[in-house]
Amino acid sequence: MKDIIGGEKLSTNLREWRRGLKNGIPIALGYFAVSFTFGILAKQAGLNPFEAVFMSATNLTSAGQFAGLTLIASSAAIIEIVLSQLIINSRYFLMSFALSQKIDAKTPFSHRFIMAFGITDEIFGVSSASSGKLNPYYVYGLMSVAIPGWALGTLFGVISGNILPPRLISALSIALFGMLLAVIIPPAKGNKTLTGLIITSMVLSLIFSELQVFQEISSGLKIIILTILVAGVAAFVFPVKEHTYE
């Protein structure tokens, strides 16, 4: 009996991993385009291919990496780099809290630890949209294709250097925004509440970026404030009924 149960569990995990692998392909393609630009900038900042790829493979954060690269290029102190990364990437704490509500309560720490490492804005969005309980192996599938896409894009960017024309580099730099739109638009179709929240978030984000009073606040902290503000109001005004995941 134990062998049968173990075999079914293995089959389920493999199926979830393959599903994550398939759903992660668009993320990987978008990551390749964005990290390509990062690789070019990394070379201009003096990083060699190994250093640039190692940075991409261990950080998995576009905003954090670009900010970190700027600080490295300006010879900033290590403590300054560490604190800036902590602030910019603090939004992943919120994402981890949210995903922890979708996984089984008995999920071992080892699975939680690996899943936490792989959380990015896009992986979080796709994982959140997955129906039912979130299987760790589904997230592993997303990570298995998304992380190599990010690292390979960086490698090709470093190797290419200044070969590509500026217009093409500029086009690659906005690829991430297109990918984010691809993540949030499908769930918003037919959902007026979610559509309204997305528009509200965009308007508030514009206000935070343009008003002089908010100029001294880092981009990461702005994201945290907006996330708590919008999500908190939405949870209070539009409470979601609990679902039983099977």
N, C-alpha and C positions, 0 to 999 in steps of 0.2 A: 504493500500500500504506500509506504514512504517513497519507494522508487517511482511509483506512478505520479504521486503528488510532486516529487522533485522534477520529474520529466515535464510535467505540465507547466510548472513554474519556469523552467528553463526555456520552454517553447514560447511562453508568454513574454519573457524578458527579451528573447531574441526578436520576436515580432515587434515589440515596442522599440527596440533599438533600430531596426530596419525602418520603421515608420518615422522615427526621429531623423534618421539619416536622409530619408527622402525629403522631409519637410525642411531640413537644414540646408539643402542645396541652394535655394535662392539667397539665404543668408550668407553662405560661403562666397557666392558670386559677388554680392554687394560688398562684403568684407575685402575681397581681393582688389576691387576697384579703389576702395577708400584707403586701404593700407599701402597700395601702390604709391599713392601720393605721399604717405608717411615715410615710405622707404626713400623716396627722392629727397625729402626734407632731412631725413636722418643722415644721409650721406653729406648733404650740405653743412650739417651741424658737426661733422667730423666723426660720426660713428662708422665703424667697419661693418661688413655684412653680418658677421656673427653677433655683434653687439645689438644691431638693429633687430635682427630676427629673435634673439633671446628676449629682448624687451617686449616684442609683440607677443611671443609665446607665453610669457609669464604675467602680462598685465591685462590683456584683453579689454582695453578701454580706449576708445578713440580720443575722447576729450582729455583723459588723464595722460595719455601718451604724447599728444600734441603739446599739452601744457608742460609736461615733464621735459620734452625735447627743447622747448623754449628756455626753460630754466637751466638745463645742462649747457646749452649754447652760450648762455650768459654767465656761466661759471657760478651759479647760485650755490649757497651752502646746502649741505645734505639735509639738514633739519628743515630748511625752507621747502625743499623738494618733497620731503616726507609729509609735512603738514598740508601742502597744497594738494597732494594726491589723496590724503585722507578726506579733505573737504570735498574735492571734486567727485570722488568715488563713493561718498557716503550714501548716495541714493541707492546703492546696491544693498545696503542694510534693509531698506524699506522693501525692496524687491524680494529679498530673502525671507523677510517676515511674511510677505504675501504668499509666496510659494510654499512656505512651511504649512500653510493651512490646506493645501491641496494634496500633500503627500500623506501616506499612512502614518499614524502616530507611532507605530512600532518600527519605522524606518531606522536602521542602524546609523550611528554617528558617521561611520566611514562613507556611507552613501550621501549623507547630508553635506559632509565636508567637500566631497568631489563636486557635487551639484553646485555648492556655493562658489567654488572656484570658477565654474563655467558660466555663471550668470552674467549676461550682458543685456542691454536694452532689448535687442531683437530676440535673443533666446528666451528672455523673460516674457516678452509679448506672445511668442508662439506657444510657450509652455502654459501661460495663463489661459490661452484660447483653447487648449486641449480639453476635451470633455472628460468628465469622470475624475477619479483619483489619478494623480500624476505619478507615473512609474519612473523611478530614477533612470532606468535604461532608455527611456524615451529622451530624456535630457542628455544622456550620454551619446545618443545617436546624433542629436543636434550639435553637440560639442565635437564629435568625431569628424565632422565635415566643416564646421564653422571655424574652429581654431586653425586647422591647416590652411584654410582659405585666407585667413588673416596673416598668418606667418609667411605663406608663399607670396602673397601680394607685396609684403614688405621686402622680401628677398629680391623679387623682380624689380621693385622700385629702386633699391640700392644699386643693383647691377646696371639698370638703365641710366641712372644719373641724370644728366641734363640733355639726353638725346631727344626726348619728346618736346614738342612745341608748347609754349605757355598756355595756349588756349585749351589744349587737350588736358593738361595738368589741372587747369581750373575746372573743367568739366568733371574730371574724376573726383575732385574734392567735394562735389555736391551729391555724390552717389549715395552717401549715407542717409541724407534727408529723404531721398526717393525711397530707400529701403524702409525707413521708418514709416512713411506714408502707406507703404504696402502692408505693413503690420497692423496699423490702426484703422484703416478705411473699411476692410471687409466686415469686422465685427460691428462697425457703426451703421452699416446699411440696415434700414428698417428699425433702428433703435434711436428714437428721438432724444432720449435722455443722454445716451452716450455721445451722440452727435453734438448736443448742446454743451456737454462737458469738454469735448475736444476743442470746440470753437472758443469756449471760455478760457481754456488753458492757453490757447494760441494768443488770444488777446492780452491776457495777463502777462504772458511771456514777453510780448512786444513792449508792454508798458514797463516791465522790469528792466528791459534792455535799453530803453530809450530815455527814461527819466533820469535826471542827473543825480537824484537822491539815492539811486540804487547802483550807481557806477562803481562804488567802492566795494560792493559785494561780489564775491567770486561767482563764476558761472555754476560751480557745483553747489554752492550754498543757495543760490537762486532756485535751482532745480528742487532742492530739498524743501524750501519754503513753499514753492508753488505746489509741489506734490502733496504736502501735508494740508495746505489750504484747500486745494480743489478736492482732493480725496476725502478730507474730513467733512467738508460741507456736503459733498455728494452722499457720503455714508449716512449723514444725519437726515438730509432732506429726502433722499431716495434709497432707503434701506433695502438691501437685497435679501430675499427670503432664503433661508438655509436649504441647501440641497443635500441629499444623501447620495454620495458617490459610491458606485459599485465597481 
